[in-house]
């Protein structure tokens, strides 16, 4: 499963490593909305997805005020119960440790959010 709000290079990279039967939830296309025309990426390549047997699914949110309140109540309860897990890592160190932490994140050393707590 891949949830994409960017498109462009991120989408293409995910498509290259997706297994047959993968599902992509396409929520946005920031890469095609920012920058001038020369910097924008093309729309998602649907033919390449079909060739890899990847299912592209649109995702959007249209909620009423009542639904938003209900979600906030349910989410708060589920969060308190530990039903949602937000992986995060805090790296202790100074400003000089930020580049190494960032590179480690890109190399897959961490999952989720990574913060550097400056001493």
Biopython code that builds the backbone (N, CA, C, O; Angstrom):
import numpy as np
from Bio.PDB.StructureBuilder import StructureBuilder

atoms = [
    (1, "UNK", "N", (0.849, -1.171, 0.000)),
    (1, "UNK", "CA", (0.000, 0.000, 0.000)),
    (1, "UNK", "C", (0.890, 1.227, 0.000)),
    (1, "UNK", "O", (1.856, 1.291, 0.760)),
    (2, "UNK", "N", (0.579, 2.202, -0.841)),
    (2, "UNK", "CA", (1.342, 3.438, -0.948)),
    (2, "UNK", "C", (0.349, 4.591, -0.965)),
    (2, "UNK", "O", (-0.567, 4.615, -1.787)),
    (3, "UNK", "N", (0.530, 5.543, -0.058)),
    (3, "UNK", "CA", (-0.336, 6.723, 0.027)),
    (3, "UNK", "C", (0.458, 7.899, -0.498)),
    (3, "UNK", "O", (1.463, 8.276, 0.103)),
    (4, "UNK", "N", (0.035, 8.489, -1.603)),
    (4, "UNK", "CA", (0.823, 9.510, -2.285)),
    (4, "UNK", "C", (0.092, 10.845, -2.324)),
    (4, "UNK", "O", (-1.027, 10.944, -2.827)),
    (5, "UNK", "N", (0.746, 11.872, -1.782)),
    (5, "UNK", "CA", (0.202, 13.232, -1.861)),
    (5, "UNK", "C", (1.094, 14.122, -2.728)),
    (5, "UNK", "O", (0.816, 15.311, -2.885)),
    (6, "UNK", "N", (2.159, 13.556, -3.287)),
    (6, "UNK", "CA", (3.131, 14.359, -4.025)),
    (6, "UNK", "C", (3.109, 14.060, -5.514)),
    (6, "UNK", "O", (3.024, 14.981, -6.327)),
    (7, "UNK", "N", (3.184, 12.782, -5.886)),
    (7, "UNK", "CA", (3.284, 12.435, -7.297)),
    (7, "UNK", "C", (4.709, 12.611, -7.787)),
    (7, "UNK", "O", (5.640, 12.659, -6.983)),
    (8, "UNK", "N", (4.887, 12.706, -9.085)),
    (8, "UNK", "CA", (6.206, 12.968, -9.657)),
    (8, "UNK", "C", (7.210, 11.886, -9.336)),
    (8, "UNK", "O", (6.912, 10.696, -9.440)),
    (9, "UNK", "N", (8.411, 12.306, -8.942)),
    (9, "UNK", "CA", (9.514, 11.374, -8.703)),
    (9, "UNK", "C", (9.187, 10.388, -7.590)),
    (9, "UNK", "O", (9.595, 9.229, -7.653)),
    (10, "UNK", "N", (8.455, 10.833, -6.574)),
    (10, "UNK", "CA", (8.087, 9.944, -5.469)),
    (10, "UNK", "C", (7.183, 8.823, -5.970)),
    (10, "UNK", "O", (7.388, 7.659, -5.625)),
    (11, "UNK", "N", (6.203, 9.159, -6.767)),
    (11, "UNK", "CA", (5.294, 8.170, -7.342)),
    (11, "UNK", "C", (6.065, 7.200, -8.228)),
    (11, "UNK", "O", (5.895, 5.985, -8.125)),
    (12, "UNK", "N", (6.921, 7.746, -9.106)),
    (12, "UNK", "CA", (7.684, 6.904, -10.030)),
    (12, "UNK", "C", (8.580, 5.923, -9.278)),
    (12, "UNK", "O", (8.670, 4.754, -9.653)),
    (13, "UNK", "N", (9.238, 6.387, -8.226)),
    (13, "UNK", "CA", (10.119, 5.503, -7.446)),
    (13, "UNK", "C", (9.314, 4.398, -6.774)),
    (13, "UNK", "O", (9.733, 3.241, -6.770)),
    (14, "UNK", "N", (8.171, 4.743, -6.212)),
    (14, "UNK", "CA", (7.327, 3.739, -5.557)),
    (14, "UNK", "C", (6.822, 2.719, -6.576)),
    (14, "UNK", "O", (6.752, 1.525, -6.284)),
    (15, "UNK", "N", (6.474, 3.191, -7.761)),
    (15, "UNK", "CA", (5.982, 2.298, -8.804)),
    (15, "UNK", "C", (7.057, 1.301, -9.234)),
    (15, "UNK", "O", (6.750, 0.147, -9.533)),
    (16, "UNK", "N", (8.307, 1.741, -9.267)),
    (16, "UNK", "CA", (9.402, 0.859, -9.684)),
    (16, "UNK", "C", (9.616, -0.305, -8.722)),
    (16, "UNK", "O", (10.051, -1.377, -9.142)),
    (17, "UNK", "N", (9.317, -0.112, -7.440)),
    (17, "UNK", "CA", (9.557, -1.176, -6.453)),
    (17, "UNK", "C", (8.272, -1.860, -5.988)),
    (17, "UNK", "O", (8.310, -2.758, -5.147)),
    (18, "UNK", "N", (7.147, -1.437, -6.532)),
    (18, "UNK", "CA", (5.862, -2.017, -6.120)),
    (18, "UNK", "C", (5.746, -3.457, -6.603)),
    (18, "UNK", "O", (6.154, -3.801, -7.712)),
    (19, "UNK", "N", (5.184, -4.274, -5.742)),
    (19, "UNK", "CA", (4.924, -5.663, -6.108)),
    (19, "UNK", "C", (3.614, -5.737, -6.874)),
    (19, "UNK", "O", (2.759, -4.865, -6.719)),
    (20, "UNK", "N", (3.444, -6.758, -7.694)),
    (20, "UNK", "CA", (2.162, -6.939, -8.368)),
    (20, "UNK", "C", (1.032, -7.018, -7.336)),
    (20, "UNK", "O", (1.154, -7.697, -6.316)),
    (21, "UNK", "N", (-0.043, -6.329, -7.612)),
    (21, "UNK", "CA", (-1.180, -6.309, -6.703)),
    (21, "UNK", "C", (-1.127, -5.171, -5.697)),
    (21, "UNK", "O", (-2.042, -5.020, -4.888)),
    (22, "UNK", "N", (-0.063, -4.363, -5.736)),
    (22, "UNK", "CA", (0.033, -3.224, -4.813)),
    (22, "UNK", "C", (-1.114, -2.260, -5.083)),
    (22, "UNK", "O", (-1.657, -2.197, -6.186)),
    (23, "UNK", "N", (-1.462, -1.512, -4.046)),
    (23, "UNK", "CA", (-2.523, -0.504, -4.169)),
    (23, "UNK", "C", (-1.934, 0.868, -3.848)),
    (23, "UNK", "O", (-1.285, 1.042, -2.817)),
    (24, "UNK", "N", (-2.157, 1.826, -4.720)),
    (24, "UNK", "CA", (-1.694, 3.192, -4.526)),
    (24, "UNK", "C", (-2.916, 4.080, -4.302)),
    (24, "UNK", "O", (-3.808, 4.140, -5.149)),
    (25, "UNK", "N", (-2.954, 4.761, -3.174)),
    (25, "UNK", "CA", (-4.013, 5.743, -2.903)),
    (25, "UNK", "C", (-3.458, 7.105, -3.303)),
    (25, "UNK", "O", (-2.529, 7.613, -2.674)),
    (26, "UNK", "N", (-4.024, 7.688, -4.341)),
    (26, "UNK", "CA", (-3.543, 8.961, -4.862)),
    (26, "UNK", "C", (-4.397, 10.085, -4.294)),
    (26, "UNK", "O", (-5.578, 10.216, -4.616)),
    (27, "UNK", "N", (-3.779, 10.885, -3.448)),
    (27, "UNK", "CA", (-4.498, 11.933, -2.720)),
    (27, "UNK", "C", (-4.179, 13.324, -3.247)),
    (27, "UNK", "O", (-4.971, 14.247, -3.054)),
    (28, "UNK", "N", (-3.062, 13.494, -3.895)),
    (28, "UNK", "CA", (-2.673, 14.820, -4.349)),
    (28, "UNK", "C", (-1.569, 14.727, -5.377)),
    (28, "UNK", "O", (-1.102, 13.643, -5.727)),
    (29, "UNK", "N", (-1.165, 15.887, -5.851)),
    (29, "UNK", "CA", (-0.096, 15.938, -6.848)),
    (29, "UNK", "C", (0.693, 17.228, -6.684)),
    (29, "UNK", "O", (0.783, 18.041, -7.603)),
    (30, "UNK", "N", (1.261, 17.399, -5.500)),
    (30, "UNK", "CA", (2.005, 18.621, -5.213)),
    (30, "UNK", "C", (3.115, 18.873, -6.217)),
    (30, "UNK", "O", (3.404, 20.024, -6.543)),
    (31, "UNK", "N", (3.745, 17.804, -6.716)),
    (31, "UNK", "CA", (4.861, 17.984, -7.640)),
    (31, "UNK", "C", (4.422, 18.671, -8.927)),
    (31, "UNK", "O", (5.234, 19.327, -9.580)),
    (32, "UNK", "N", (3.153, 18.534, -9.304)),
    (32, "UNK", "CA", (2.677, 19.163, -10.533)),
    (32, "UNK", "C", (2.060, 20.533, -10.264)),
    (32, "UNK", "O", (1.616, 21.204, -11.197)),
    (33, "UNK", "N", (2.027, 20.953, -9.007)),
    (33, "UNK", "CA", (1.416, 22.234, -8.675)),
    (33, "UNK", "C", (2.450, 23.291, -8.307)),
    (33, "UNK", "O", (2.140, 24.482, -8.319)),
    (34, "UNK", "N", (3.661, 22.881, -7.982)),
    (34, "UNK", "CA", (4.682, 23.814, -7.520)),
    (34, "UNK", "C", (5.730, 24.051, -8.596)),
    (34, "UNK", "O", (5.991, 23.166, -9.412)),
    (35, "UNK", "N", (6.325, 25.216, -8.608)),
    (35, "UNK", "CA", (7.384, 25.544, -9.546)),
    (35, "UNK", "C", (6.850, 25.958, -10.892)),
    (35, "UNK", "O", (5.642, 25.942, -11.131)),
    (36, "UNK", "N", (7.767, 26.333, -11.778)),
    (36, "UNK", "CA", (7.333, 26.716, -13.118)),
    (36, "UNK", "C", (7.147, 25.465, -13.971)),
    (36, "UNK", "O", (7.432, 24.355, -13.521)),
    (37, "UNK", "N", (6.677, 25.642, -15.183)),
    (37, "UNK", "CA", (6.318, 24.500, -16.036)),
    (37, "UNK", "C", (7.494, 23.561, -16.278)),
    (37, "UNK", "O", (7.297, 22.351, -16.383)),
    (38, "UNK", "N", (8.716, 24.094, -16.368)),
    (38, "UNK", "CA", (9.882, 23.247, -16.630)),
    (38, "UNK", "C", (10.222, 22.352, -15.450)),
    (38, "UNK", "O", (10.868, 21.319, -15.632)),
    (39, "UNK", "N", (9.801, 22.725, -14.236)),
    (39, "UNK", "CA", (10.133, 21.949, -13.039)),
    (39, "UNK", "C", (9.063, 20.929, -12.680)),
    (39, "UNK", "O", (9.299, 20.061, -11.841)),
    (40, "UNK", "N", (7.911, 21.017, -13.289)),
    (40, "UNK", "CA", (6.798, 20.142, -12.910)),
    (40, "UNK", "C", (6.957, 18.758, -13.504)),
    (40, "UNK", "O", (7.511, 18.585, -14.590)),
    (41, "UNK", "N", (6.459, 17.776, -12.768)),
    (41, "UNK", "CA", (6.484, 16.397, -13.235)),
    (41, "UNK", "C", (5.197, 16.107, -13.997)),
    (41, "UNK", "O", (4.188, 16.786, -13.806)),
    (42, "UNK", "N", (5.238, 15.089, -14.867)),
    (42, "UNK", "CA", (4.005, 14.703, -15.566)),
    (42, "UNK", "C", (3.030, 14.024, -14.618)),
    (42, "UNK", "O", (3.385, 13.661, -13.497)),
    (43, "UNK", "N", (1.823, 13.862, -15.073)),
    (43, "UNK", "CA", (0.806, 13.162, -14.281)),
    (43, "UNK", "C", (1.220, 11.694, -14.127)),
    (43, "UNK", "O", (2.022, 11.191, -14.915)),
    (44, "UNK", "N", (0.677, 11.007, -13.115)),
    (44, "UNK", "CA", (1.052, 9.596, -12.899)),
    (44, "UNK", "C", (0.867, 8.751, -14.154)),
    (44, "UNK", "O", (-0.148, 8.867, -14.842)),
    (45, "UNK", "N", (1.836, 7.912, -14.448)),
    (45, "UNK", "CA", (1.816, 7.041, -15.607)),
    (45, "UNK", "C", (0.912, 5.844, -15.314)),
    (45, "UNK", "O", (1.343, 4.864, -14.706)),
    (46, "UNK", "N", (-0.318, 5.930, -15.744)),
    (46, "UNK", "CA", (-1.291, 4.871, -15.472)),
    (46, "UNK", "C", (-0.970, 3.594, -16.246)),
    (46, "UNK", "O", (-1.222, 2.494, -15.753)),
    (47, "UNK", "N", (-0.419, 3.728, -17.444)),
    (47, "UNK", "CA", (-0.080, 2.541, -18.232)),
    (47, "UNK", "C", (1.014, 1.729, -17.544)),
    (47, "UNK", "O", (0.957, 0.499, -17.535)),
    (48, "UNK", "N", (2.010, 2.407, -16.966)),
    (48, "UNK", "CA", (3.073, 1.691, -16.251)),
    (48, "UNK", "C", (2.513, 0.977, -15.030)),
    (48, "UNK", "O", (2.950, -0.125, -14.698)),
    (49, "UNK", "N", (1.551, 1.598, -14.362)),
    (49, "UNK", "CA", (0.921, 0.964, -13.204)),
    (49, "UNK", "C", (0.159, -0.284, -13.636)),
    (49, "UNK", "O", (0.240, -1.325, -12.985)),
    (50, "UNK", "N", (-0.576, -0.174, -14.728)),
    (50, "UNK", "CA", (-1.327, -1.336, -15.225)),
    (50, "UNK", "C", (-0.378, -2.468, -15.613)),
    (50, "UNK", "O", (-0.665, -3.636, -15.352)),
    (51, "UNK", "N", (0.741, -2.127, -16.231)),
    (51, "UNK", "CA", (1.698, -3.155, -16.658)),
    (51, "UNK", "C", (2.291, -3.892, -15.460)),
    (51, "UNK", "O", (2.661, -5.061, -15.570)),
    (52, "UNK", "N", (2.382, -3.215, -14.321)),
    (52, "UNK", "CA", (2.931, -3.834, -13.107)),
    (52, "UNK", "C", (1.821, -4.389, -12.212)),
    (52, "UNK", "O", (2.092, -4.842, -11.100)),
    (53, "UNK", "N", (0.576, -4.357, -12.690)),
    (53, "UNK", "CA", (-0.587, -4.830, -11.935)),
    (53, "UNK", "C", (-0.727, -4.077, -10.606)),
    (53, "UNK", "O", (-0.999, -4.671, -9.563)),
    (54, "UNK", "N", (-0.533, -2.758, -10.672)),
    (54, "UNK", "CA", (-0.690, -1.889, -9.511)),
    (54, "UNK", "C", (-2.028, -1.170, -9.647)),
    (54, "UNK", "O", (-2.331, -0.584, -10.686)),
    (55, "UNK", "N", (-2.815, -1.225, -8.589)),
    (55, "UNK", "CA", (-4.138, -0.598, -8.603)),
    (55, "UNK", "C", (-4.031, 0.843, -8.105)),
    (55, "UNK", "O", (-3.544, 1.093, -7.002)),
    (56, "UNK", "N", (-4.491, 1.787, -8.929)),
    (56, "UNK", "CA", (-4.487, 3.201, -8.556)),
    (56, "UNK", "C", (-5.882, 3.575, -8.063)),
    (56, "UNK", "O", (-6.871, 3.391, -8.773)),
    (57, "UNK", "N", (-5.949, 4.094, -6.858)),
    (57, "UNK", "CA", (-7.220, 4.430, -6.242)),
    (57, "UNK", "C", (-7.243, 5.907, -5.859)),
    (57, "UNK", "O", (-6.318, 6.385, -5.201)),
    (58, "UNK", "N", (-8.289, 6.641, -6.261)),
    (58, "UNK", "CA", (-8.370, 8.039, -5.834)),
    (58, "UNK", "C", (-8.722, 8.122, -4.358)),
    (58, "UNK", "O", (-9.401, 7.245, -3.825)),
    (59, "UNK", "N", (-8.261, 9.172, -3.704)),
    (59, "UNK", "CA", (-8.565, 9.385, -2.298)),
    (59, "UNK", "C", (-8.866, 10.860, -2.095)),
    (59, "UNK", "O", (-8.071, 11.722, -2.471)),
    (60, "UNK", "N", (-10.010, 11.145, -1.504)),
    (60, "UNK", "CA", (-10.349, 12.529, -1.179)),
    (60, "UNK", "C", (-11.243, 12.524, 0.049)),
    (60, "UNK", "O", (-11.848, 11.509, 0.395)),
    (61, "UNK", "N", (-11.313, 13.657, 0.690)),
    (61, "UNK", "CA", (-12.093, 13.785, 1.916)),
    (61, "UNK", "C", (-13.153, 14.861, 1.750)),
    (61, "UNK", "O", (-12.835, 16.022, 1.494)),
    (62, "UNK", "N", (-14.370, 14.484, 1.893)),
    (62, "UNK", "CA", (-15.480, 15.424, 1.906)),
    (62, "UNK", "C", (-16.269, 15.122, 3.175)),
    (62, "UNK", "O", (-17.006, 14.138, 3.235)),
    (63, "UNK", "N", (-16.114, 15.959, 4.171)),
    (63, "UNK", "CA", (-16.719, 15.668, 5.458)),
    (63, "UNK", "C", (-17.625, 16.806, 5.912)),
    (63, "UNK", "O", (-17.378, 17.981, 5.639)),
    (64, "UNK", "N", (-18.672, 16.414, 6.607)),
    (64, "UNK", "CA", (-19.564, 17.386, 7.229)),
    (64, "UNK", "C", (-19.013, 17.734, 8.607)),
    (64, "UNK", "O", (-18.198, 16.982, 9.143)),
    (65, "UNK", "N", (-19.431, 18.842, 9.189)),
    (65, "UNK", "CA", (-18.967, 19.182, 10.543)),
    (65, "UNK", "C", (-19.232, 18.064, 11.559)),
    (65, "UNK", "O", (-18.398, 17.822, 12.431)),
    (66, "UNK", "N", (-20.388, 17.377, 11.461)),
    (66, "UNK", "CA", (-20.686, 16.272, 12.378)),
    (66, "UNK", "C", (-19.700, 15.123, 12.218)),
    (66, "UNK", "O", (-19.279, 14.522, 13.207)),
    (67, "UNK", "N", (-19.332, 14.817, 10.985)),
    (67, "UNK", "CA", (-18.377, 13.746, 10.750)),
    (67, "UNK", "C", (-16.995, 14.107, 11.301)),
    (67, "UNK", "O", (-16.291, 13.249, 11.834)),
    (68, "UNK", "N", (-16.615, 15.367, 11.171)),
    (68, "UNK", "CA", (-15.320, 15.806, 11.692)),
    (68, "UNK", "C", (-15.289, 15.675, 13.208)),
    (68, "UNK", "O", (-14.297, 15.197, 13.758)),
    (69, "UNK", "N", (-16.344, 16.086, 13.896)),
    (69, "UNK", "CA", (-16.412, 15.973, 15.361)),
    (69, "UNK", "C", (-16.359, 14.495, 15.768)),
    (69, "UNK", "O", (-15.645, 14.134, 16.703)),
    (70, "UNK", "N", (-17.109, 13.652, 15.073)),
    (70, "UNK", "CA", (-17.109, 12.220, 15.394)),
    (70, "UNK", "C", (-15.714, 11.627, 15.205)),
    (70, "UNK", "O", (-15.261, 10.834, 16.031)),
    (71, "UNK", "N", (-15.037, 12.004, 14.133)),
    (71, "UNK", "CA", (-13.688, 11.498, 13.902)),
    (71, "UNK", "C", (-12.760, 11.928, 15.031)),
    (71, "UNK", "O", (-11.993, 11.113, 15.544)),
    (72, "UNK", "N", (-12.820, 13.183, 15.418)),
    (72, "UNK", "CA", (-11.946, 13.671, 16.477)),
    (72, "UNK", "C", (-12.176, 12.901, 17.779)),
    (72, "UNK", "O", (-11.224, 12.584, 18.493)),
    (73, "UNK", "N", (-13.432, 12.605, 18.084)),
    (73, "UNK", "CA", (-13.727, 11.834, 19.295)),
    (73, "UNK", "C", (-13.181, 10.414, 19.189)),
    (73, "UNK", "O", (-12.539, 9.922, 20.116)),
    (74, "UNK", "N", (-13.436, 9.753, 18.055)),
    (74, "UNK", "CA", (-12.969, 8.380, 17.869)),
    (74, "UNK", "C", (-11.446, 8.330, 17.849)),
    (74, "UNK", "O", (-10.843, 7.483, 18.508)),
    (75, "UNK", "N", (-10.829, 9.226, 17.104)),
    (75, "UNK", "CA", (-9.379, 9.216, 16.994)),
    (75, "UNK", "C", (-8.725, 9.434, 18.355)),
    (75, "UNK", "O", (-7.760, 8.749, 18.693)),
    (76, "UNK", "N", (-9.235, 10.370, 19.131)),
    (76, "UNK", "CA", (-8.696, 10.621, 20.467)),
    (76, "UNK", "C", (-8.767, 9.380, 21.349)),
    (76, "UNK", "O", (-7.820, 9.066, 22.070)),
    (77, "UNK", "N", (-9.889, 8.682, 21.285)),
    (77, "UNK", "CA", (-10.057, 7.450, 22.062)),
    (77, "UNK", "C", (-9.075, 6.381, 21.584)),
    (77, "UNK", "O", (-8.395, 5.746, 22.389)),
    (78, "UNK", "N", (-9.009, 6.192, 20.276)),
    (78, "UNK", "CA", (-8.124, 5.171, 19.725)),
    (78, "UNK", "C", (-6.660, 5.484, 20.031)),
    (78, "UNK", "O", (-5.868, 4.581, 20.299)),
    (79, "UNK", "N", (-6.308, 6.758, 19.988)),
    (79, "UNK", "CA", (-4.934, 7.151, 20.301)),
    (79, "UNK", "C", (-4.615, 6.849, 21.762)),
    (79, "UNK", "O", (-3.541, 6.331, 22.069)),
    (80, "UNK", "N", (-5.544, 7.169, 22.664)),
    (80, "UNK", "CA", (-5.347, 6.900, 24.094)),
    (80, "UNK", "C", (-5.251, 5.396, 24.363)),
    (80, "UNK", "O", (-4.547, 4.974, 25.280)),
    (81, "UNK", "N", (-5.947, 4.599, 23.579)),
    (81, "UNK", "CA", (-5.924, 3.144, 23.748)),
    (81, "UNK", "C", (-4.687, 2.498, 23.122)),
    (81, "UNK", "O", (-4.458, 1.298, 23.280)),
    (82, "UNK", "N", (-3.906, 3.289, 22.422)),
    (82, "UNK", "CA", (-2.709, 2.758, 21.779)),
    (82, "UNK", "C", (-2.976, 2.025, 20.483)),
    (82, "UNK", "O", (-2.143, 1.236, 20.036)),
    (83, "UNK", "N", (-4.137, 2.273, 19.862)),
    (83, "UNK", "CA", (-4.474, 1.595, 18.615)),
    (83, "UNK", "C", (-3.749, 2.193, 17.414)),
    (83, "UNK", "O", (-3.665, 1.552, 16.366)),
    (84, "UNK", "N", (-3.228, 3.402, 17.549)),
    (84, "UNK", "CA", (-2.417, 4.038, 16.507)),
    (84, "UNK", "C", (-0.982, 4.111, 17.011)),
    (84, "UNK", "O", (-0.734, 4.492, 18.155)),
    (85, "UNK", "N", (-0.068, 3.752, 16.171)),
    (85, "UNK", "CA", (1.341, 3.816, 16.529)),
    (85, "UNK", "C", (2.014, 4.786, 15.561)),
    (85, "UNK", "O", (1.894, 4.658, 14.342)),
    (86, "UNK", "N", (2.711, 5.742, 16.121)),
    (86, "UNK", "CA", (3.436, 6.724, 15.323)),
    (86, "UNK", "C", (4.928, 6.510, 15.559)),
    (86, "UNK", "O", (5.478, 7.027, 16.531)),
    (87, "UNK", "N", (5.590, 5.756, 14.682)),
    (87, "UNK", "CA", (7.005, 5.510, 14.903)),
    (87, "UNK", "C", (7.796, 6.818, 14.859)),
    (87, "UNK", "O", (7.627, 7.640, 13.958)),
    (88, "UNK", "N", (8.650, 6.982, 15.842)),
    (88, "UNK", "CA", (9.485, 8.174, 15.873)),
    (88, "UNK", "C", (10.796, 7.865, 16.574)),
    (88, "UNK", "O", (10.875, 6.988, 17.434)),
    (89, "UNK", "N", (11.803, 8.598, 16.191)),
    (89, "UNK", "CA", (13.127, 8.464, 16.780)),
    (89, "UNK", "C", (13.615, 9.848, 17.150)),
    (89, "UNK", "O", (13.478, 10.791, 16.371)),
    (90, "UNK", "N", (14.182, 9.972, 18.335)),
    (90, "UNK", "CA", (14.800, 11.214, 18.763)),
    (90, "UNK", "C", (16.300, 10.953, 18.875)),
    (90, "UNK", "O", (16.741, 10.111, 19.657)),
    (91, "UNK", "N", (17.065, 11.682, 18.090)),
    (91, "UNK", "CA", (18.516, 11.573, 18.114)),
    (91, "UNK", "C", (19.039, 12.673, 19.026)),
    (91, "UNK", "O", (18.760, 13.854, 18.818)),
    (92, "UNK", "N", (19.790, 12.277, 20.022)),
    (92, "UNK", "CA", (20.378, 13.249, 20.949)),
    (92, "UNK", "C", (21.660, 13.806, 20.345)),
    (92, "UNK", "O", (22.456, 13.058, 19.778)),
    (93, "UNK", "N", (21.860, 15.091, 20.461)),
    (93, "UNK", "CA", (23.107, 15.655, 19.961)),
    (93, "UNK", "C", (23.008, 17.143, 19.734)),
    (93, "UNK", "O", (22.137, 17.820, 20.281)),
    (94, "UNK", "N", (23.896, 17.629, 18.934)),
    (94, "UNK", "CA", (23.943, 19.040, 18.622)),
    (94, "UNK", "C", (23.612, 19.279, 17.160)),
    (94, "UNK", "O", (23.298, 18.349, 16.417)),
    (95, "UNK", "N", (23.687, 20.523, 16.768)),
    (95, "UNK", "CA", (23.364, 20.893, 15.395)),
    (95, "UNK", "C", (24.284, 20.164, 14.409)),
    (95, "UNK", "O", (23.890, 19.901, 13.273)),
    (96, "UNK", "N", (25.484, 19.843, 14.833)),
    (96, "UNK", "CA", (26.427, 19.137, 13.961)),
    (96, "UNK", "C", (25.974, 17.700, 13.676)),
    (96, "UNK", "O", (26.462, 17.083, 12.730)),
    (97, "UNK", "N", (25.047, 17.157, 14.480)),
    (97, "UNK", "CA", (24.551, 15.792, 14.284)),
    (97, "UNK", "C", (23.368, 15.708, 13.321)),
    (97, "UNK", "O", (22.956, 14.612, 12.939)),
    (98, "UNK", "N", (22.820, 16.855, 12.926)),
    (98, "UNK", "CA", (21.646, 16.860, 12.046)),
    (98, "UNK", "C", (21.946, 16.232, 10.686)),
    (98, "UNK", "O", (21.162, 15.394, 10.240)),
    (99, "UNK", "N", (23.039, 16.590, 10.000)),
    (99, "UNK", "CA", (23.280, 15.956, 8.691)),
    (99, "UNK", "C", (23.394, 14.434, 8.769)),
    (99, "UNK", "O", (22.866, 13.729, 7.910)),
    (100, "UNK", "N", (24.078, 13.927, 9.792)),
    (100, "UNK", "CA", (24.228, 12.467, 9.923)),
    (100, "UNK", "C", (22.879, 11.805, 10.191)),
    (100, "UNK", "O", (22.605, 10.728, 9.662)),
    (101, "UNK", "N", (22.040, 12.432, 11.000)),
    (101, "UNK", "CA", (20.710, 11.882, 11.275)),
    (101, "UNK", "C", (19.869, 11.870, 10.004)),
    (101, "UNK", "O", (19.140, 10.912, 9.746)),
    (102, "UNK", "N", (19.971, 12.931, 9.215)),
    (102, "UNK", "CA", (19.218, 13.001, 7.961)),
    (102, "UNK", "C", (19.676, 11.918, 6.989)),
    (102, "UNK", "O", (18.850, 11.246, 6.372)),
    (103, "UNK", "N", (20.982, 11.750, 6.852)),
    (103, "UNK", "CA", (21.502, 10.705, 5.964)),
    (103, "UNK", "C", (21.085, 9.317, 6.439)),
    (103, "UNK", "O", (20.740, 8.459, 5.626)),
    (104, "UNK", "N", (21.115, 9.093, 7.752)),
    (104, "UNK", "CA", (20.683, 7.802, 8.293)),
    (104, "UNK", "C", (19.212, 7.552, 7.986)),
    (104, "UNK", "O", (18.819, 6.427, 7.674)),
    (105, "UNK", "N", (18.396, 8.609, 8.075)),
    (105, "UNK", "CA", (16.978, 8.483, 7.724)),
    (105, "UNK", "C", (16.829, 8.065, 6.267)),
    (105, "UNK", "O", (16.059, 7.154, 5.960)),
    (106, "UNK", "N", (17.552, 8.715, 5.373)),
    (106, "UNK", "CA", (17.465, 8.391, 3.946)),
    (106, "UNK", "C", (17.963, 6.978, 3.652)),
    (106, "UNK", "O", (17.517, 6.356, 2.689)),
    (107, "UNK", "N", (18.881, 6.465, 4.470)),
    (107, "UNK", "CA", (19.419, 5.111, 4.275)),
    (107, "UNK", "C", (18.557, 4.044, 4.939)),
    (107, "UNK", "O", (18.880, 2.857, 4.878)),
    (108, "UNK", "N", (17.458, 4.460, 5.575)),
    (108, "UNK", "CA", (16.531, 3.494, 6.155)),
    (108, "UNK", "C", (16.825, 3.090, 7.581)),
    (108, "UNK", "O", (16.283, 2.097, 8.067)),
    (109, "UNK", "N", (17.677, 3.844, 8.261)),
    (109, "UNK", "CA", (18.025, 3.493, 9.640)),
    (109, "UNK", "C", (16.867, 3.738, 10.603)),
    (109, "UNK", "O", (16.800, 3.117, 11.664)),
    (110, "UNK", "N", (15.975, 4.622, 10.248)),
    (110, "UNK", "CA", (14.843, 4.974, 11.125)),
    (110, "UNK", "C", (13.541, 4.788, 10.379)),
    (110, "UNK", "O", (13.508, 4.759, 9.149)),
    (111, "UNK", "N", (12.458, 4.660, 11.149)),
    (111, "UNK", "CA", (11.109, 4.615, 10.588)),
    (111, "UNK", "C", (10.323, 5.762, 11.175)),
    (111, "UNK", "O", (10.528, 6.124, 12.334)),
    (112, "UNK", "N", (9.431, 6.337, 10.403)),
    (112, "UNK", "CA", (8.581, 7.407, 10.914)),
    (112, "UNK", "C", (9.315, 8.731, 11.020)),
    (112, "UNK", "O", (10.224, 9.017, 10.240)),
    (113, "UNK", "N", (8.911, 9.536, 11.996)),
    (113, "UNK", "CA", (9.502, 10.854, 12.202)),
    (113, "UNK", "C", (10.843, 10.749, 12.909)),
    (113, "UNK", "O", (11.040, 9.902, 13.780)),
    (114, "UNK", "N", (11.749, 11.612, 12.523)),
    (114, "UNK", "CA", (13.053, 11.681, 13.162)),
    (114, "UNK", "C", (13.297, 13.121, 13.573)),
    (114, "UNK", "O", (13.160, 14.041, 12.767)),
    (115, "UNK", "N", (13.660, 13.305, 14.834)),
    (115, "UNK", "CA", (13.980, 14.637, 15.372)),
    (115, "UNK", "C", (15.358, 14.572, 15.989)),
    (115, "UNK", "O", (15.783, 13.538, 16.505)),
    (116, "UNK", "N", (16.054, 15.707, 15.927)),
    (116, "UNK", "CA", (17.324, 15.819, 16.629)),
    (116, "UNK", "C", (17.099, 16.778, 17.799)),
    (116, "UNK", "O", (16.788, 17.954, 17.607)),
    (117, "UNK", "N", (17.263, 16.252, 19.012)),
    (117, "UNK", "CA", (17.124, 17.091, 20.205)),
    (117, "UNK", "C", (18.473, 17.752, 20.440)),
    (117, "UNK", "O", (19.469, 17.088, 20.730)),
    (118, "UNK", "N", (18.483, 19.064, 20.311)),
    (118, "UNK", "CA", (19.728, 19.789, 20.457)),
    (118, "UNK", "C", (20.086, 19.942, 21.924)),
    (118, "UNK", "O", (19.271, 20.389, 22.731)),
    (119, "UNK", "N", (21.320, 19.564, 22.262)),
    (119, "UNK", "CA", (21.747, 19.645, 23.667)),
    (119, "UNK", "C", (22.282, 21.037, 23.980)),
    (119, "UNK", "O", (22.689, 21.301, 25.111)),
]
sb = StructureBuilder()
sb.init_structure("model")
sb.init_model(0)
sb.init_chain("A")
sb.init_seg("    ")
for serial, (resi, resn, name, xyz) in enumerate(atoms, 1):
    if name == "N":
        sb.init_residue(resn, " ", resi, " ")
    sb.init_atom(name, np.array(xyz, "f"), 0.0, 1.0, " ", f" {name:<3s}", serial, name[0])
structure = sb.get_structure()
